[in-house]
Amino acid sequence: MKWVTLVGLVIVTLGALFSAIRLPPPTVTVKPTQTHNTFYMMAQPPKVVTCTITAYTTSEDETDSTPNLTATMVEPTCGWTVAVSRDLITWLGGRVYIPGRGVRKVEDLMAPRWHLRIDILMPTKEMALEFGVKKKKVIFLGI
C-alpha cells in the first residue's frame, strides 16, 4: 500500500512541476513522402523519360487471367488506359503525355521482364500490330 501512495505522490509532484514550467505546445511537422502523399506528387515538375512505346489489347494471351481488370481495379478503356513497366510503378494512377497520342492514364502494369516501357491499349490486335514499336520521350504529368 505504501508504494501505491509513493507512486501517486511522485505523479502529482511531476504534474505540478510540468504545469509550472509552461512549455509551448508541441508543433507537428508533416513531412510528405512520394509514396503516400498525392500533394507531394502534384507539386513535382513533370518527369521526361525516354520509353519504348508499344500497344496491346485485352485478350488473355496478351494479359493475365483477368483482362477486364487493370492493376488499379478498373475496367480498361481504349484511348485512355496505358500499362507501364514495373520500374515505372510510381506512375500508377497518374497521367502521362505521349507525343502523337495525347494524355493517357496509367492504370495497369506490364510483366516484370520489361523496363522503361509503356503499352497503349488498342481495340483490336490489327491496330496494335500496326502501331508497332516506337521510342519516344514521354512526360509524366503526375496524379
Secondary structure, 3 states (H helix, E strand, C coil): CHHHHHHHHHHHHHHHHHHHHCCCCCCCCCCCCCCCCHHHHHHCCCEEEEEEEEEECCCCCCCCCCCCCCCCCCCCCCCCEEEECHHHHHHCCCEEEECCCEEEEEEEECCCCCCCEEEEECCCHHHHHHHCCEEEEEEEEEC
